[in-house]
Amino acid sequence: RESGKLVRYVHLGTGNYHAGTAKAYTDIGLMTSNPEICADVHGLFSQLSGLAPAVKLKRLMASPFTLHSGLLAKIEREGKLARSGKKGHIIAKMNALNEASVIQALYRASQDGAKIELMVRGACCLRPGVPGLSDNISVRSVVGRFLEHSRVFYFENAGAEDVYLASADWMDRNFFRRIELCFPVLDAGSKRRVIREGLQPYLEDNSQAWVML
C-alpha cells in the first residue's frame, strides 16, 4: 500500500527458486512494479489456476502460447531491417538451441544480412558459418565454474535495443511442452547493465570460450 493505494510488484527470473541449484547456477532476476507487466503476471496466474480464460499479454511472451511466435517475429524483423539496408543485429544467450523453425528463421535473417551472435552453452543444432546459409552467424560456448543459467535475448530493432530475459531455452520442450516466460527489461539503466554484464563479457572472452566451427 503506497499513498493509500495498493501497488503490485512482481519478481521475474531466468531460473527457478531452488536452494540447491542456486549454489551452482547463476541467474538474473527482475523486480518491477510496471503496471502492464504486473497485469500480465496476474492474468497468467489466473489463467493457470483455471479461474480465468486465456488472456492477451501486453508485455510478456509465454509458452506454450505466444513465446515461439513472438521470438520468430522478432528474428524476422531483424532480417527485414537488414534487407532494407539498416542494421539488423541479434545477440542471444541460452543453454541449448534445437528448435527447427527458430533455426530456419535465424538462417533466413543471416541471409538477409543480419549479424547474429549466439552464446549456446550446451547443445546447438544450428550450423554457423556455412557459405550462403549462415555466413553472418557465430556460436560460442563459455563453460566456467558456475552454470550460466540466464537466458538473455537482444534485438537491435533500429536502435531501440530490445532486451529480454527468459526462463526458456530455444528448444522444442521449452516452447511447446512447458510454461515459460520471456519478459522485457524496460528501464534504461537496467537494460544497459544486462548488456554490459550479461552479454558483453561472453562475446569478449578469450580464455574460456569455445567457438563452434
C-alpha positions in Angstrom: 0.0 0.0 0.0 1.6 3.3 -1.2 -0.1 6.7 -0.7 -3.3 4.9 0.2 -3.3 2.7 -2.9 -2.4 -0.9 -3.5 0.6 -1.3 -5.8 1.5 -4.6 -7.3 5.1 -5.8 -7.6 6.3 -8.9 -9.3 9.6 -10.8 -9.4 10.6 -12.5 -12.7 13.6 -14.7 -13.1 15.6 -16.7 -15.6 15.6 -19.7 -13.3 13.7 -21.5 -10.6 13.7 -20.9 -6.8 15.8 -23.8 -5.7 18.2 -23.7 -2.7 20.4 -26.5 -4.1 20.9 -25.3 -7.7 21.2 -21.7 -6.6 24.7 -22.6 -5.2 25.9 -23.6 -8.7 23.6 -21.7 -11.1 23.8 -18.0 -12.0 20.5 -16.3 -12.9 19.1 -12.9 -13.4 16.0 -11.6 -11.6 13.9 -8.5 -12.3 11.8 -6.8 -9.6 9.3 -4.4 -11.1 6.1 -2.5 -10.4 5.4 -1.8 -14.1 1.6 -1.9 -14.3 1.5 -3.7 -17.7 4.0 -6.4 -16.6 2.2 -6.8 -13.2 -1.2 -7.1 -15.0 0.3 -9.7 -17.4 1.6 -11.8 -14.5 -1.7 -11.6 -12.6 -3.6 -12.6 -15.7 -1.3 -15.5 -16.4 -1.6 -16.9 -12.8 -5.3 -16.6 -13.0 -5.3 -18.4 -16.3 -3.0 -21.2 -15.0 -5.3 -21.6 -11.9 -8.2 -22.3 -14.2 -10.1 -19.3 -12.8 -9.9 -17.1 -15.9 -9.9 -17.6 -19.7 -6.8 -17.1 -21.8 -5.6 -13.5 -21.6 -3.8 -11.4 -24.2 -0.5 -10.4 -22.7 0.8 -6.9 -23.4 4.5 -7.1 -22.3 5.3 -10.8 -21.6 5.6 -13.7 -24.0 4.6 -17.0 -22.5 4.9 -20.6 -23.7 3.2 -22.7 -24.8 1.1 -19.7 -26.0 3.0 -16.8 -27.6 6.7 -17.2 -26.9 7.5 -19.2 -30.1 5.6 -16.9 -32.5 6.8 -13.8 -30.7 10.5 -14.7 -31.0 10.1 -15.7 -34.6 8.6 -12.3 -35.4 11.5 -10.5 -33.7 14.1 -12.6 -35.6 12.3 -11.9 -38.9 12.1 -8.2 -38.1 15.9 -8.0 -37.8 16.3 -9.8 -41.1 13.8 -7.3 -42.7 15.7 -4.4 -41.3 19.0 -5.7 -42.7 17.3 -6.4 -46.1 16.2 -2.8 -46.3 19.8 -1.5 -45.7 19.5 -0.9 -42.0 21.4 -2.7 -39.2 20.0 -6.0 -38.2 21.6 -7.5 -35.1 20.7 -10.3 -32.7 22.6 -11.5 -29.6 21.1 -14.5 -27.7 22.5 -16.3 -24.7 21.0 -19.7 -23.8 21.8 -23.2 -22.7 20.6 -25.1 -25.8 19.2 -24.4 -29.3 17.4 -27.2 -31.2 14.0 -25.9 -32.3 13.9 -26.3 -36.1 11.7 -23.3 -37.1 13.8 -20.9 -35.0 17.0 -22.2 -36.6 15.5 -21.7 -40.0 14.4 -18.2 -39.1 18.0 -17.4 -37.9 19.3 -18.8 -41.2 16.9 -16.5 -43.2 17.9 -13.5 -41.1 21.6 -14.3 -41.7 21.0 -14.5 -45.5 19.2 -11.1 -45.3 22.4 -9.6 -43.8 21.6 -9.5 -40.1 24.5 -10.1 -37.7 23.7 -12.9 -35.3 25.9 -13.7 -32.2 24.8 -16.7 -30.3 26.1 -18.0 -26.9 24.9 -21.5 -26.5 26.4 -23.3 -23.5 25.3 -26.8 -24.5 23.7 -28.5 -27.5 23.4 -26.4 -30.6 21.8 -27.8 -33.8 22.4 -24.7 -35.8 25.5 -24.7 -38.1 27.3 -21.4 -38.2 29.4 -20.0 -40.9 28.0 -22.1 -43.8 28.5 -20.2 -47.0 25.2 -18.9 -48.4 23.3 -20.1 -45.4 24.7 -18.9 -42.1 27.7 -16.6 -43.0 26.6 -14.0 -40.5 26.1 -16.3 -37.5 28.7 -17.1 -34.9 28.2 -19.5 -32.0 30.3 -19.7 -28.8 30.1 -21.5 -25.5 31.5 -20.3 -22.2 31.8 -23.1 -19.6 33.1 -21.8 -16.3 32.8 -22.5 -12.6 29.1 -21.9 -12.4 26.3 -22.9 -14.7 25.4 -19.8 -16.7 21.7 -20.4 -16.5 20.3 -17.0 -17.6 18.7 -16.6 -21.0 19.3 -13.1 -22.5 18.0 -12.0 -25.9 19.0 -8.8 -27.6 17.4 -7.3 -30.7 18.8 -4.1 -32.2 15.3 -3.0 -33.6 16.6 0.0 -35.4 18.4 1.4 -32.4 15.7 0.7 -29.8 17.8 -2.1 -28.4 15.1 -4.5 -27.1 16.4 -6.7 -24.3 14.5 -9.7 -23.0 15.2 -12.2 -20.2 13.7 -15.7 -20.2 13.4 -18.9 -18.4 13.3 -20.7 -21.7 16.0 -22.1 -24.0 15.2 -22.2 -27.7 14.1 -25.8 -27.5 11.0 -27.7 -28.5 10.2 -28.6 -24.9 10.5 -25.0 -23.7 8.4 -23.6 -26.5 5.6 -26.2 -26.6 5.6 -28.5 -23.5 6.3 -26.2 -20.6 5.0 -23.0 -19.0 7.8 -20.5 -19.6 8.1 -16.7 -19.5 10.1 -14.2 -21.5 10.0 -10.6 -20.2 11.4 -7.3 -21.4 13.9 -5.1 -19.5 12.3 -1.7 -19.9 14.4 0.5 -17.5 17.2 2.1 -19.5 19.8 1.7 -16.7 18.9 -1.9 -16.1 19.0 -2.6 -19.8 22.5 -1.2 -20.1 23.6 -3.3 -17.1 22.2 -6.5 -18.6 24.0 -5.8 -21.9 27.2 -4.9 -20.1 27.2 -7.7 -17.6 25.1 -10.4 -19.2 26.2 -10.3 -22.8 29.5 -8.4 -23.5 31.8 -10.5 -21.2 30.8 -13.6 -23.1 31.4 -12.0 -26.5 34.8 -10.7 -25.4 36.0 -13.8 -23.5 39.3 -15.1 -25.0 40.2 -17.7 -22.4 37.1 -19.7 -21.5 35.1 -19.5 -24.8 34.8 -22.3 -27.3 33.9 -21.2 -30.8 31.7 -23.6 -32.9 33.0 -24.2 -36.4 
